[in-house]
Amino acid sequence: MAQTYDICIRGAGIVGRTLALHLAAKRLRVALCATPNSASPSASDVRAYALNQPARALLEAVRCWPAESQATPVQRMEVHGDDGATVVFDAADQDVAALNWIVDVPALEAQLAEAVRYQPLIELVDTPAPATLTVVCEGRASRTREELGVDFSITPYNQTAIAARVECAQSHGQVARQWFHQGEILALLPLSGPGGNFCAVVWSVSAERAHTLQALPDMEFSDTLHAASHGALGSLTLTSPRHTWPLQHALASRWSGSHASGPWVLAGDAAHNVHPLAGQGLNLGLGDVAELVRVLDGRPYWRSVADPKLLRAYERARKADFALVGGAGDALQQLFAHPHAAAQGLRNWGMHQFNTLGAVKHWVAQRAMGTRPQ
């Protein structure tokens, strides 16, 4: 069958749609296949992502950055340990407008879907189409990755994430708050704009604890959440369903290659999964988009978009970034999940010390914000 597309993207979630829009802007013909594993806009979706400046720039370049009421700038981040230690990051200290932005997922997906609909070089297809290069963006349960025979090394965290939305008695004040307590990690992320009083909840707990929390009536869940957040925002009212999913650290052994169906690369959760504690999951996926677009757009005119040299360069660059970002998040999760009293004392002592180390804290903040300090 003749190849009518330069790129076939399998997966029409945030990563797949963003990639399609950027490749089409480079005059490449794109088939975008919304596979069963792809995310799709849904009014019941309670997810929210912390996006950094490079992710924002990537989305702004295709005019898909949400309005401020749906992309709340974070001015301050407070991380509380389980024995009184606290680490604080402040936008003013970093001389930036915001540390990151908490973005409403349904709003972002709706904007991307609308932009795709009006891009003539993108065609929505129901089944994978023949193309010079296939990009797999199907998510963590990618069927295509399995068909390609790529090993996906998974390390379960034996934790389940609970996501929901709450209305708070007090304004969030553009502060992202996180608590570590006996292996559990709770985050309240500011939503609904700078003066808002809604938050996204991401609560990482054991599978047994998740089952218990899911079974609670709404009011009891809100009261339990209020206690776990130490009443930081006053009384909390649940405003959405609660959704859960198991947490894992995962990495594909290969991110590029060739198959009987042709050359391919992986991107987003099809290539890697991280714990949500550092808020870097989608930033990593959009980093994949930026690097792949950079590599393909910068190729010599005589190189195909499926040239193995280009695809290997993309794979090397993204694996290096994942090793640093994903490895740091995994180490933090392991440290705070350790039940031994000595580990608790060590991590809280470390938090106290870290909060006083201005240069080190500044470097870590820059990494999280997506910059590359020397």
C-alpha positions in Angstrom: 0.0 0.0 0.0 1.4 3.4 -0.9 2.5 5.6 2.0 0.5 8.8 1.9 1.7 10.2 5.3 5.1 11.2 6.6 4.2 10.3 10.2 1.5 8.1 11.7 0.9 8.9 15.4 -0.7 6.1 17.3 -2.4 7.7 20.3 -4.4 11.0 20.4 -3.8 12.1 24.0 -2.1 15.3 25.0 1.4 14.1 23.8 0.0 12.7 20.5 -2.0 15.7 19.6 0.8 18.2 20.5 3.2 16.2 18.4 0.8 16.1 15.5 0.3 19.9 15.6 4.0 20.6 15.7 4.9 18.2 12.9 2.1 19.6 10.7 3.5 23.1 11.4 6.7 21.8 9.8 4.7 20.8 6.7 4.8 17.1 7.4 1.7 15.0 6.6 0.3 13.4 9.7 -2.1 10.6 10.4 -3.4 10.8 13.9 -4.9 7.5 15.1 -7.1 7.6 18.2 -6.4 4.1 19.5 -8.4 2.5 22.3 -5.6 3.3 24.8 -5.6 7.0 23.8 -6.9 9.6 26.2 -9.9 11.6 25.0 -11.5 14.7 26.4 -14.0 13.9 29.1 -16.0 16.2 31.4 -15.5 13.6 34.2 -11.7 13.7 34.0 -10.4 15.1 37.3 -6.7 15.1 36.4 -4.5 18.2 36.5 -0.9 18.4 35.5 1.9 20.6 36.8 3.5 22.0 33.6 6.8 23.9 33.5 8.0 26.7 31.2 9.3 24.6 28.3 5.9 22.7 28.3 4.0 25.9 28.3 6.2 27.3 25.4 5.6 24.1 23.4 1.8 24.4 23.8 1.8 28.2 23.2 3.6 27.6 19.9 0.5 25.8 18.6 -1.9 28.2 20.4 -3.2 25.6 22.9 -2.2 27.1 26.2 -5.4 27.4 28.3 -6.8 30.6 29.9 -5.4 31.6 33.3 -8.5 30.2 35.0 -7.6 26.8 33.6 -3.8 27.1 34.0 -3.2 28.4 37.5 0.3 29.9 38.1 2.1 28.5 41.2 3.9 31.2 43.2 5.0 29.0 46.0 5.5 25.3 46.7 5.5 23.8 50.2 6.7 20.3 50.9 6.0 19.0 54.4 7.9 16.0 55.8 6.5 13.5 58.3 8.4 14.9 61.3 8.0 18.7 61.1 10.5 19.3 58.3 9.4 21.7 55.5 11.0 22.7 52.1 9.7 25.8 50.5 10.2 27.0 46.9 9.2 30.6 45.9 8.8 32.1 42.5 10.2 35.4 43.7 13.4 33.7 44.9 13.8 32.1 41.5 13.1 35.4 39.7 10.3 33.9 37.6 6.7 34.7 37.1 5.6 31.2 38.3 7.3 28.0 39.4 4.9 26.1 37.2 1.2 26.0 36.2 -1.5 23.6 37.3 -3.4 22.9 34.1 -6.9 21.5 33.9 -6.6 18.4 31.7 -10.1 18.4 30.1 -9.6 22.1 29.1 -6.2 21.4 27.6 -7.4 18.3 25.7 -10.4 20.2 24.3 -8.1 23.0 23.0 -5.8 20.5 21.4 -8.7 18.6 19.8 -10.0 21.8 18.3 -6.6 22.8 16.9 -6.2 19.4 15.3 -9.6 19.7 13.7 -8.6 22.8 11.8 -5.1 21.7 10.8 -5.3 20.5 7.1 -2.1 18.4 7.3 -3.5 16.3 10.1 -6.0 13.5 9.2 -7.8 11.7 12.0 -7.9 8.0 11.2 -9.6 5.0 12.9 -6.8 2.5 12.3 -3.0 2.9 11.9 -2.1 4.2 8.5 1.0 3.4 6.4 3.6 6.1 6.9 7.3 6.7 6.6 7.6 6.8 10.4 5.2 5.6 13.2 5.3 7.3 16.6 3.7 5.4 19.4 2.0 7.6 22.0 -0.6 5.2 23.3 0.1 5.5 27.0 1.4 3.0 29.6 -0.7 0.1 28.4 0.4 0.5 24.7 -0.7 -2.4 22.6 1.6 -1.4 19.7 4.7 -1.4 22.0 3.8 -5.1 22.8 3.4 -5.9 19.1 6.8 -4.4 18.4 8.3 -6.8 21.0 9.7 -4.0 23.2 10.4 -5.0 26.8 8.7 -2.6 29.2 10.4 -2.9 32.6 7.9 -2.2 35.3 8.6 -1.6 39.0 5.3 -1.4 40.9 5.3 1.1 43.8 2.5 -0.9 45.6 0.7 2.4 45.8 -2.5 3.7 44.3 -3.2 7.3 43.3 -6.5 8.8 44.2 -7.4 11.9 42.1 -10.3 14.2 42.8 -11.3 17.9 42.9 -12.3 19.8 46.1 -13.6 23.3 47.0 -11.7 24.8 49.9 -13.0 27.2 52.5 -9.9 29.4 52.0 -8.2 30.6 48.8 -5.3 28.4 47.7 -3.2 31.5 47.3 -1.4 30.0 44.3 0.4 27.6 46.6 1.0 24.0 45.7 1.1 21.9 48.9 2.4 18.4 49.5 2.6 16.3 52.6 4.6 13.1 53.2 3.3 10.9 56.0 4.1 7.3 56.8 4.6 6.4 53.1 1.6 8.3 51.9 2.0 11.4 49.7 -0.8 14.0 49.5 -0.8 17.0 47.1 -3.3 19.8 46.9 -2.7 21.7 43.6 -4.3 25.1 43.0 -7.0 25.4 40.4 -9.5 27.9 39.1 -7.0 30.8 38.7 -5.0 33.0 41.0 -7.8 34.0 43.3 -9.5 30.6 43.2 -10.4 28.2 46.0 -10.6 24.9 44.2 -7.8 22.3 44.3 -6.9 19.1 42.5 -6.1 16.2 44.9 -3.5 13.6 44.1 -3.2 11.2 47.1 -0.7 8.3 46.8 -1.6 5.5 49.3 -1.4 1.8 49.7 -3.9 -0.3 47.7 -5.7 -1.3 50.9 -5.9 2.3 52.0 -7.2 3.4 48.6 -10.0 0.9 48.8 -11.0 2.2 52.2 -10.9 5.8 51.1 -12.9 5.1 47.9 -15.6 3.4 50.0 -16.1 6.4 52.3 -19.1 8.7 51.8 -18.2 12.0 50.2 -18.4 13.9 53.5 -16.2 11.4 55.4 -13.7 11.4 52.6 -13.5 15.3 52.7 -13.1 15.2 56.5 -10.3 12.6 56.2 -8.6 14.8 53.5 -9.0 17.8 55.8 -7.2 16.0 58.6 -4.4 14.7 56.3 -3.8 18.3 55.0 -3.7 19.6 58.5 -6.5 22.0 57.8 -4.2 24.2 55.6 -7.1 25.4 53.5 -10.0 25.1 56.0 -12.9 22.7 55.4 -12.9 20.8 52.1 -15.9 19.8 50.0 -15.6 17.1 47.4 -16.8 18.3 44.0 -16.0 15.4 41.7 -15.9 11.6 41.5 -12.8 9.9 42.9 -10.6 8.1 40.3 -7.7 5.7 41.1 -4.9 4.0 39.2 -1.9 1.9 40.3 1.5 3.7 40.4 4.7 2.4 38.8 8.1 3.3 37.6 8.6 1.9 34.1 11.0 2.2 31.2 11.0 0.8 27.7 14.2 -1.0 26.7 14.2 0.5 23.2 12.6 3.8 22.1 13.3 3.4 18.4 13.7 0.7 15.9 12.3 -0.9 12.8 9.6 -3.5 12.3 7.9 -5.3 9.4 5.5 -2.4 9.4 8.3 0.1 9.2 10.5 2.4 11.4 9.0 3.5 14.8 9.7 5.5 17.9 8.1 5.7 21.3 7.0 8.9 23.2 5.2 9.8 26.4 3.9 7.1 28.8 4.4 4.4 26.1 8.2 5.0 26.8 8.3 5.8 30.5 6.3 6.1 33.7 7.2 8.0 36.8 5.7 8.6 40.3 3.5 11.7 40.4 5.2 13.1 43.5 7.5 15.4 41.5 4.8 16.4 39.0 7.1 15.6 36.0 5.1 13.0 34.1 3.6 15.1 31.3 6.6 17.5 31.3 8.7 14.4 30.3 6.2 13.4 27.6 6.1 16.9 26.2 9.9 17.0 26.4 9.8 13.9 24.1 7.7 15.9 21.7 10.1 18.9 21.7 13.1 16.7 21.1 11.6 14.6 18.3 10.4 17.8 16.5 13.8 19.3 16.9 15.6 16.3 15.5 13.2 15.8 12.6 13.0 19.5 11.7 16.8 20.0 11.8 17.6 17.0 9.6 19.5 17.6 6.3 17.1 17.7 3.3 18.3 14.3 2.0 17.6 12.4 5.3 14.2 10.7 5.7 12.2 11.3 8.9 12.8 7.6 9.5 16.6 7.8 9.3 17.9 5.5 12.1 20.6 8.0 13.0 18.0 10.7 13.8 15.8 8.3 15.7 18.8 7.0 17.8 19.8 10.6 18.6 16.3 11.3 19.9 16.3 8.1 22.0 19.7 8.9 23.5 18.7 12.5 24.4 15.4 11.5 26.0 16.8 8.5 27.9 19.4 10.8 29.5 16.8 13.2 30.7 14.6 10.5 32.0 17.5 8.9 33.9 17.9 12.2 35.8 14.3 13.3 36.3 12.8 9.9 36.7 15.6 8.6 38.8 15.4 11.5 41.3 11.6 11.0 41.7 12.1 7.3 42.2 14.8 7.9 44.9 12.5 10.3 46.7 9.6 7.9 46.7 11.8 5.1 48.0 13.2 7.3 50.8 9.8 8.5 52.0 8.2 5.1 51.7 10.7 3.5 54.1 9.0 2.7 57.4 12.1 2.6 59.6 12.4 5.3 62.2 16.0 5.9 61.3 14.9 6.6 57.7 12.3 9.0 58.9 14.9 10.9 61.0 17.3 10.9 58.1 14.9 12.3 55.5 13.6 15.0 57.8 17.1 16.0 58.7 17.9 16.1 55.0 14.8 18.3 54.3 15.9 20.8 57.0 19.4 20.9 55.6 18.3 21.2 52.0 16.0 24.1 52.8 19.0 26.1 54.0 21.2 25.3 51.0 20.3 28.2 48.7 22.5 27.3 45.7 21.5 23.6 45.7 17.8 24.4 46.2 18.0 27.0 43.3 19.6 24.3 41.0 16.9 21.8 41.9 14.2 24.4 41.3 15.7 25.3 37.9 15.7 21.6 36.9 12.0 21.2 37.9 11.2 24.4 36.0 12.8 22.9 32.9 15.9 25.0 32.6 19.4 23.6 32.2 21.8 25.3 34.7 25.5 24.8 34.2 
